[in-house]
Amino acid sequence: MLTFLNSTAFTAFGAPTTWAEVIGFVTGAWCVYLVGRQSLWNWPIGIANNLVWILLFATAGLYADSGLQVVYIALALWGWSNWARGRDGGALHVTSTRAGEWAMLAAIGVGGTVALTVLLDTATGSTVPFWDAVTTVLSLLATWGQAKKKWESWLLWIAADLIYIPLYFHKGLTLTALLYAGFLLLCVRGLLAWRRSRVAATDYAAVA
């Protein structure tokens, strides 16, 4: 199975594209689409995507991104449960991030990026330790917000994607870079959809 995933499916822009990258492309795009629609199925599809990308990123030398997938799986299981249980027995609605939560996210973001950059620079062969670290931390914070249905989580995903696109081109992961360009568009779509959902929930609560 590992041999198949690492084998070349086709060549894009002069760079070989493996089957792992192809499967990651399909499951990743499907997952982001489902998140935008607030579908519970985004979580199992996302877990399948994480399993494939553990191999893909480790092979490319993006060790933080590879390890990040394991954390994603744990967060996905929590998010899946959170969305399924809802709140007070009802559906989990889209909400806004409070000031205290933003302060917490900022502290974790800065501290996590610094610590992970130092770790990657000294303990691994990462050629882009800072960019590997900052995208890892942004993605983790965005996943936390996604699991709690915070509409601002899309802003964090957009920030991460804007870094991921040139990073993956630099690493020769052409199809994945194009996937993240697609992710960027899907994130904008998801942002607008979740904002509308938030406004609708607020209006409903005011009427009730």
C-alpha positions as CSV (number, residue, x, y, z in Angstrom):
1,M,0.0,0.0,0.0
2,L,2.8,2.4,0.9
3,T,4.6,1.6,-2.3
4,F,1.4,2.4,-4.3
5,L,0.9,5.7,-2.5
6,N,4.5,6.8,-3.1
7,S,4.4,5.8,-6.8
8,T,4.0,8.4,-9.5
9,A,0.5,8.9,-10.9
10,F,1.5,11.5,-13.5
11,T,3.8,14.5,-14.0
12,A,2.5,18.0,-13.5
13,F,4.6,21.1,-14.6
14,G,7.7,18.8,-14.7
15,A,7.3,17.5,-11.2
16,P,6.2,13.9,-10.4
17,T,2.8,13.7,-8.6
18,T,2.3,10.6,-6.4
19,W,-1.0,8.8,-5.8
20,A,-0.8,10.0,-2.2
21,E,-0.9,13.6,-3.5
22,V,-3.8,12.7,-5.8
23,I,-5.9,11.1,-3.0
24,G,-5.0,14.0,-0.7
25,F,-6.2,16.4,-3.4
26,V,-9.6,14.7,-3.7
27,T,-10.3,14.1,0.0
28,G,-9.0,17.5,1.0
29,A,-11.2,19.4,-1.4
30,W,-14.2,17.3,-0.5
31,C,-13.6,17.9,3.2
32,V,-13.4,21.7,2.9
33,Y,-16.5,21.8,0.8
34,L,-18.4,19.8,3.4
35,V,-17.1,22.1,6.2
36,G,-18.5,25.1,4.4
37,R,-21.9,23.3,4.2
38,Q,-21.6,22.4,8.0
39,S,-21.9,18.8,7.1
40,L,-21.0,16.3,9.8
41,W,-19.4,14.1,7.1
42,N,-16.5,16.6,6.8
43,W,-14.8,14.9,9.8
44,P,-14.4,11.3,8.6
45,I,-13.4,12.6,5.1
46,G,-10.9,14.9,6.8
47,I,-9.5,12.0,8.8
48,A,-8.9,10.0,5.6
49,N,-7.1,13.0,4.2
50,N,-4.9,13.3,7.3
51,L,-3.8,9.6,7.0
52,V,-2.7,10.1,3.5
53,W,-0.9,13.4,4.2
54,I,1.1,11.9,7.1
55,L,3.0,10.0,4.4
56,L,3.0,12.7,1.8
57,F,4.5,15.4,4.0
58,A,7.0,13.2,5.7
59,T,8.3,12.2,2.3
60,A,8.7,15.8,1.3
61,G,10.6,16.7,4.5
62,L,7.8,18.8,6.0
63,Y,8.0,17.1,9.4
64,A,5.8,19.5,11.3
65,D,3.0,19.2,8.7
66,S,3.3,15.4,8.9
67,G,3.1,15.3,12.7
68,L,0.3,17.9,12.5
69,Q,-1.9,15.3,10.8
70,V,-1.8,13.1,13.9
71,V,-3.0,16.1,16.0
72,Y,-5.6,16.8,13.3
73,I,-7.0,13.3,13.7
74,A,-7.4,13.8,17.5
75,L,-9.0,17.2,16.9
76,A,-11.3,15.8,14.2
77,L,-12.6,13.1,16.6
78,W,-13.3,15.8,19.2
79,G,-14.9,18.1,16.6
80,W,-17.0,15.2,15.2
81,S,-18.3,14.5,18.7
82,N,-18.9,18.2,19.3
83,W,-20.9,18.7,16.2
84,A,-22.8,15.5,16.7
85,R,-23.8,16.3,20.3
86,G,-24.6,20.0,19.5
87,R,-25.3,22.3,22.4
88,D,-28.0,21.7,25.0
89,G,-29.3,18.9,23.0
90,G,-29.8,21.0,19.9
91,A,-27.7,21.8,16.8
92,L,-24.3,23.5,17.3
93,H,-24.7,27.0,15.8
94,V,-22.0,29.2,14.3
95,T,-20.8,31.8,16.8
96,S,-18.2,34.5,17.1
97,T,-14.9,34.4,18.9
98,R,-14.8,36.3,22.1
99,A,-12.1,38.8,23.1
100,G,-10.7,36.5,25.7
101,E,-10.5,33.7,23.2
102,W,-8.7,35.9,20.8
103,A,-6.1,36.8,23.5
104,M,-5.7,33.1,24.2
105,L,-5.3,32.2,20.5
106,A,-2.7,35.1,20.0
107,A,-0.6,33.9,23.0
108,I,-0.7,30.3,21.8
109,G,0.0,31.3,18.2
110,V,3.1,33.4,19.0
111,G,4.5,31.0,21.6
112,G,3.8,27.9,19.6
113,T,5.4,29.4,16.4
114,V,8.6,30.4,18.3
115,A,8.9,27.0,20.1
116,L,8.1,24.9,17.0
117,T,10.5,26.9,14.8
118,V,13.4,26.3,17.3
119,L,12.5,22.6,17.6
120,L,12.3,22.1,13.8
121,D,15.6,24.1,13.3
122,T,17.5,22.0,15.8
123,A,15.9,18.6,15.8
124,T,14.9,17.9,12.2
125,G,16.1,18.4,8.7
126,S,13.4,20.9,7.8
127,T,14.6,23.5,5.3
128,V,11.8,25.9,6.1
129,P,11.5,25.7,9.9
130,F,9.7,29.1,10.4
131,W,7.2,28.7,7.6
132,D,6.6,25.0,8.6
133,A,5.9,26.2,12.1
134,V,3.7,29.1,11.5
135,T,1.4,27.2,9.1
136,T,1.3,24.3,11.6
137,V,0.2,26.7,14.4
138,L,-2.3,28.6,12.2
139,S,-3.9,25.3,11.1
140,L,-4.2,24.0,14.6
141,L,-5.9,27.2,15.8
142,A,-8.2,27.1,12.8
143,T,-9.2,23.5,13.5
144,W,-10.0,24.4,17.1
145,G,-12.3,27.2,15.8
146,Q,-13.8,24.9,13.2
147,A,-14.6,22.3,15.9
148,K,-16.4,24.9,18.0
149,K,-18.0,26.5,14.8
150,K,-16.4,29.9,15.2
151,W,-16.8,31.7,11.9
152,E,-13.4,33.4,12.3
153,S,-11.7,30.0,11.9
154,W,-12.0,30.6,8.2
155,L,-9.8,33.7,8.5
156,L,-7.1,31.6,10.1
157,W,-7.4,29.0,7.3
158,I,-7.2,31.7,4.7
159,A,-4.0,33.1,6.3
160,A,-2.5,29.6,6.4
161,D,-3.4,28.9,2.8
162,L,-1.7,32.1,1.6
163,I,1.5,30.7,3.0
164,Y,1.0,27.1,2.1
165,I,0.6,27.8,-1.6
166,P,4.1,29.1,-2.3
167,L,5.6,26.8,0.3
168,Y,4.3,23.7,-1.5
169,F,5.4,25.0,-4.9
170,H,8.8,25.5,-3.4
171,K,8.8,21.8,-2.2
172,G,7.8,20.5,-5.6
173,L,4.3,19.5,-4.4
174,T,2.6,21.1,-7.4
175,L,-0.8,19.4,-7.2
176,T,-1.0,20.1,-3.4
177,A,-0.1,23.8,-4.1
178,L,-2.9,23.9,-6.6
179,L,-5.2,22.2,-4.1
180,Y,-4.5,24.8,-1.6
181,A,-5.3,27.5,-4.1
182,G,-8.7,25.8,-4.5
183,F,-8.9,25.6,-0.7
184,L,-8.4,29.4,-0.6
185,L,-11.5,29.9,-2.8
186,L,-13.5,27.3,-0.8
187,C,-12.4,29.1,2.5
188,V,-13.8,32.4,1.2
189,R,-17.0,30.6,0.3
190,G,-17.1,29.0,3.7
191,L,-16.4,32.3,5.4
192,L,-19.4,33.9,3.7
193,A,-21.7,31.0,4.3
194,W,-20.8,30.8,8.0
195,R,-21.2,34.6,8.4
196,R,-24.7,34.3,6.9
197,S,-25.4,31.4,9.3
198,R,-24.2,33.5,12.2
199,V,-26.4,36.4,11.3
200,A,-29.4,34.2,10.7
201,A,-28.9,32.6,14.2
202,T,-28.6,36.0,15.8
203,D,-31.7,37.3,14.1
204,Y,-33.6,34.1,15.2
205,A,-32.5,34.5,18.8
206,A,-33.6,38.1,18.8
207,V,-37.0,37.2,17.6
208,A,-37.3,34.3,20.0
